[in-house]
Amino acid sequence: MIWMMSPSVHAYIKEDPNSFPLTEYEAHYAVSWHGLYAGESVHQLKRLNNGQYHMEARTEPNMRFLPFHYVESSDFDWKQGQFLPQNYYYNIREGKRHKKGNVLFDWKSNKIVNREIPTPWETTMPHGIQDKLTQTLCLRQALLSGKNDFSYIVAEDDKLKNYTFEILGAERLQTKLGVLDTVKVEHISRKGHRTTMWFAKKLDYLPVKMIQFRKGKQVATGEILTFSTLPHRS
C-alpha cells in the first residue's frame, strides 16, 4: 500500500528528541454501540514512579444488557526515541466472545510470552514490536514527527499481527472541546473490519473520534468528552 501524508499535516518535533513526546493525560469518550449510547471510555497515560509509563483504557457499558466490557493496559519504557512495551493486560468481552490475558515482553531473552490463556503462547520478539496500546502511541509519535510510515507489528493475545494505517486527509471537526483540526486515519483488518479515527493536531494527535464498521455496518463510535493533562513526574 502506498502512503501519502496530507500537505496540511505539519511536522512537530520536541526540542529534545530523547524526551517523552506525548503529554500525560486523562480523556473521557462517549461510546455508542449499534447506534445506542452505551457509556463512557476512560483513557489515561502517565509516568510511573519507577520511570516506566502506563497507558490504560477502560470501557464499561451503562446498561447491563449491553454485551461488551473492555479493559486494556500497557506498561512500557521510552528509550532512545522508541516505545518498548513490557506487559500488556487485556480483559475483553464482546457478546459471547471473551478473551483475557497478559502479554509479557522479555527484552533480555528476546521472547514474548502469554501464559494466562488456555494454551500458553511464546514466540521470538521481532524488531519494532508493539502491543495494542503502544501501537497507537507510535502512530501519534509518527504524526508528530512528520513521518509517513504507519505500519506496526503487534503482539496480540496469541499471535503477531501487522497493522497498517492510511491517512485519508485533514478535517476540521466540531467536538465537545471545540473546533479541532484533525488528521483522518483508517485501518482495515484482514477480516475487512474498517476503523476510522480522527487525531487532533493541537493535542499531540490524541484520537478524538472513532467509528468502527464490520461487514459494512457501523457497530461502534467514540467521541471525546473531556481532556485534562496530568502532573508530570520527573
N, C-alpha and C positions, 0 to 999 in steps of 0.2 A: 504494500500500500504506500502511495506517495503522500507525504505530509506537506502542508503549506501553512506557514504562520501568517495570520491575518496582519496586514500592514498597520492596523491600529493597535496591535499588541506591542507595547514598548518594553524594552529590556530594562530591568531594575535590579541592580546588584548592590548588596550591602557593602559598606566600606571595608569591612574585614571579611574576606571570603571564608575564613575558618569559624566565624561566629555563627550561631544558630540562626537560620534565615527566616524563621517564622515567629510571629507573635504568639505568646502563650495566651489562651483564651478559653471562654466557655460560650457556646452558642446553642440556642434552642430553636427547633424547627417544628412547624405544624405538619403532621403527616396525614395523608389521605390514603385509603385503601379501597380500590374499586369504586372511587367516587364518593366514599363516605369519610367524613372527618374521623380520624382514628386515634388521635392523641398527639403527644409530643416526643421528639427525639432530642436527646441532650448529648452534645459533643464537647469534649474537653481535651485540651492539650496543655501539658505543664511539665516543668522540670522537677525531678525528684531530689531529695536530699543527698542521694548517692551520686548525683551528677548525670544519671540517665534521664530520659524523657518518657513520659507516659501519655498515650493517646487512648481515649475511651469514647465509645458511642453506645448509648442505651436508648432503645425504643420500646415503650410499653403502651399497649392499647388502653384507651379509656373505657372500653366496654368489654366485658369478659368473653362475649361470644366471638369477638374478632380473633381469627386464628393466627396470630403472629406475636412474636416476642424476640427481640434481638439484643444481645449483649456481646460486645466485642471490645477487647483492649489489647494494647501493644506496649511493651517496654522496649526501648531502643536506645542506642548510642548515636551520637553525631560526631564523627571523626573525619577530619581531612575532607570536608565537603560531601560526606556520604551518610545516608541513613543506614544504620546497622541494626536490624531487628534482633532482639534477644529472646523474647517469648510473645506469642500471640494466643490469647484465650478467646474462645467463642462459645456461645450458647444460643443457638438459633432455632426457633420453632416457627414453622410456616405451614399452616394446615396440618396434614398428617406427617409432614416431614420435620424431623428433629435431629439436629447434629450438635455435638458438644465435644470439645477437645482443647488441647493446649500444644501448640507447635513450638518446640524449643530449637534455638539456633546455637549450635556449639561451634564457635569460630575457631577454637583450638584444634578440634578434631575434624573440622570441615564437614560436619554432619548436621542434618535436620532430622528431628525425631518428634513423633506424636504418639505417646504411649497411652493416652486417655481416650482411645477409640476401640471399638470391638476387635479390630485387627490392627495391632500396633504397626506403625509405619516408620521407616527410616530410609534416608537417601543421602547421597553426596550433595553438598551445597554448591550450586553453580555461582558463577561470578555475577554480582549485582543483584542477588536475591532480595526479595522484599516480602512482607506479609500483606494481608488485605488492607490494613490501615496505613502502613508506611508507603504503600504504592501511591496513595492519594497525596501524601506529603511530598513524595518525589515529583509527582505531576505538578504540584504547586510550585516547588522549587524550580522546575524546568521552565514554567511560565514566567516566574520572577527573573530568571537569568536570560530569557530570550532564546532558549534552546528550541529545537524543533524535532527532538526525538522523544516520543512518548510511548515507548514500548518497555514493558517490565515483566520479569519472571517472578511469579508469586507462589509461595508455599501456602497451600490451602487444603486443610483437612488431611487428606492422604495422597496428595498429588501436587505436581508442579504445573502451573498454568501460565500461558502467555497472555498478557493483557496489552492491548494496543488502543490508543485514543487518537481521535482525529478532531482537529479544530474546525468547526463549522463557520466561525466568523465572530464578529463583535456584535453585542446587542446592549442597548440601554434598557434597563429593567426597573420597573416600579416594584419596590419591596416595602416591608414594614420598617426598614431602616432608611427609607427614602429612595430616590432615584440613584441607581448604581450602574456604572459602566462595567460590563461583564464580557467574558470570553465564553462562547458556547462550545462545549466539547461533547463528543459522542463516543461511546464504546458499544460494540456489537459482539456478543459472546459467540462461542462456537455453535450454540443451540439457536442462535438467531435472536436472542433477547437483546433489546436495544435500551440503553440507558443514556439519557441526555442530561448534562449538568451545566450550570452557569456559575462561573468563578468571578468574584468581584475583584477588580484590579486594586482598589484602594485598601482592601483588607488582606493584602498578601495573597490574593487569589483564593480566598476562602470560598468554598461552594455555598451558594445562597439559594439555589433552586435545583430540583432534580425531578425528572419524570422517567418512569420505567415502563417499558412495553414488553409483553410476552405474547407471542403468536399474534402480533399485530394489534393487541388490545392493551389499553392503558391499565396497569394494575396498581401503581403506587406513585405518589407525588410527595415532595417535601419542599417547604418554603420557609426561609428564615424568619424568625420572630424577634429574637434579641441577640445581641452580641456584646460581650464585655471582655476586656483584657484582664489577665491575671497578673499578680505581682511577680516580677522576675526574680528568680533565685540565682545568685552569683556563685 
